[in-house]
Amino acid sequence: MDNVDDLVWACSPTPAAYAETMSMLYDDPEGGSGVGRPRGKRAECGTFKAYQQHLYYGEPTDEACREANAQRKSRQQQERKDKPKRTRPAPPCGTARAYKQHIYYGEPTDPACRAANSAAVTRNDKERRSQGRFRRPKRGGAKG
């Protein structure tokens, strides 16, 4: 019985049996208080795992563990930086999507993209009118 979670009671234990079992599981053989869960095998200081254990058990962290944590963070940041960004292939010219991309990047638009965008806007307007969802913009601008 290394862990209290492995313990299965056939019936409700008497308080004395419960206390005896808990002291068997939790008492520290070196004479400590035995408060809390049994700690089991601890990681060696100077590793990230040991740093995490210090934090979990509310212990002060030592310099070696803080250094291991800093190295791990910098390594992860570098890995994120080196990871290639997900890129989409550029849409072919002559489509409404290519027109929008030209506008987004501040590039000059070509006649094929302008024509494709104009056709897409007209098609979308017709669809909205047929479904009764089209509203004409009000003239005169905003009044303050």
C-alpha positions in Angstrom: 0.0 0.0 0.0 2.1 2.9 -1.3 -0.8 5.2 -1.9 -4.1 5.9 0.0 -5.9 5.8 -3.3 -5.0 2.1 -3.7 -6.6 1.4 -0.3 -10.0 -0.4 -0.6 -12.2 -0.7 2.5 -14.6 -3.6 2.6 -16.7 -1.7 5.1 -16.5 1.5 7.1 -13.4 1.2 9.2 -13.4 2.0 12.9 -11.7 5.2 13.9 -8.8 3.3 15.4 -8.2 1.2 12.3 -8.4 4.3 10.1 -5.9 6.2 12.3 -3.5 3.2 12.3 -3.7 2.9 8.5 -3.2 6.6 7.9 -0.2 6.7 10.3 1.3 3.7 8.5 0.9 5.5 5.2 1.8 9.0 6.2 4.2 8.9 9.1 7.7 10.0 8.3 10.2 7.3 9.4 12.8 10.1 10.2 10.5 11.5 12.8 8.8 14.2 10.8 5.2 15.3 11.2 4.0 13.0 8.3 1.5 15.8 7.2 0.4 15.6 3.7 0.6 12.9 1.0 3.6 10.7 0.9 6.3 12.3 -1.2 7.8 9.2 -2.8 10.9 9.6 -5.0 11.9 13.2 -5.6 13.7 14.5 -8.6 17.2 15.7 -8.2 17.8 19.4 -7.7 18.9 21.3 -10.8 16.1 19.9 -13.0 12.9 21.4 -14.1 10.9 18.6 -12.4 12.6 19.4 -9.1 11.7 23.1 -9.6 8.0 22.1 -10.1 8.2 19.9 -7.0 9.6 22.8 -4.9 6.6 24.9 -6.0 4.1 22.2 -5.4 5.3 21.4 -1.9 5.6 25.2 -1.0 9.4 24.9 -0.6 11.9 27.7 -1.4 13.5 27.1 -4.8 17.3 26.8 -4.9 19.6 28.5 -7.5 20.2 25.3 -9.5 16.4 24.6 -10.0 15.7 28.3 -10.9 18.5 28.0 -13.5 17.0 24.8 -14.9 13.6 26.5 -15.2 15.1 29.5 -16.9 16.9 27.3 -19.4 13.8 25.4 -20.2 11.8 28.5 -20.8 14.4 30.0 -23.1 14.6 26.7 -25.0 10.9 26.6 -25.5 10.8 30.2 -26.6 13.6 29.5 -29.1 11.7 26.4 -30.4 8.5 28.5 -30.9 10.5 31.1 -32.7 12.2 28.6 -35.0 9.0 26.8 -35.8 7.9 27.7 -39.3 4.7 29.8 -39.4 1.7 28.2 -41.1 1.4 29.9 -44.5 -1.4 29.7 -47.0 -0.6 29.6 -50.6 -1.4 32.8 -52.4 -4.7 32.8 -54.2 -4.5 32.9 -58.0 -4.9 36.3 -59.6 -8.3 37.0 -61.1 -10.3 36.0 -57.9 -12.1 38.1 -55.3 -9.8 36.6 -52.6 -6.7 37.8 -54.5 -8.2 41.3 -54.8 -8.7 41.4 -51.0 -5.1 40.2 -50.5 -3.8 42.9 -52.8 -5.7 45.5 -50.8 -4.5 44.1 -47.4 -0.9 44.2 -48.4 -1.1 47.6 -50.1 -0.3 46.2 -53.5 -1.7 47.6 -56.8 -4.7 45.7 -58.0 -4.8 44.2 -61.5 -7.8 44.4 -63.8 -8.6 40.7 -63.5 -8.8 40.9 -59.7 -10.9 44.1 -59.8 -13.3 42.4 -62.3 -13.6 39.3 -60.1 -14.2 41.3 -57.0 -16.9 43.4 -58.8 -18.6 40.3 -60.0 -18.5 38.7 -56.5 -20.0 41.9 -54.9 -22.8 42.0 -57.5 -23.5 38.3 -57.0 -23.7 38.7 -53.3 -26.0 41.7 -53.5 -28.4 39.8 -55.8 -28.4 36.8 -53.4 -29.2 39.1 -50.4 -31.9 40.9 -52.4 -33.6 37.6 -53.3 -33.5 36.6 -49.6 -34.8 39.9 -48.4 -31.7 40.7 -46.5 -30.4 43.7 -48.5 -30.5 47.2 -47.2 -29.4 50.2 -49.1 -26.9 52.4 -47.2 -28.5 55.7 -46.1 -27.3 58.8 -47.9 -26.0 61.8 -46.0 -23.4 60.1 -43.7 -23.4 60.1 -40.0 -24.9 63.0 -38.0 -23.2 64.0 -34.8 
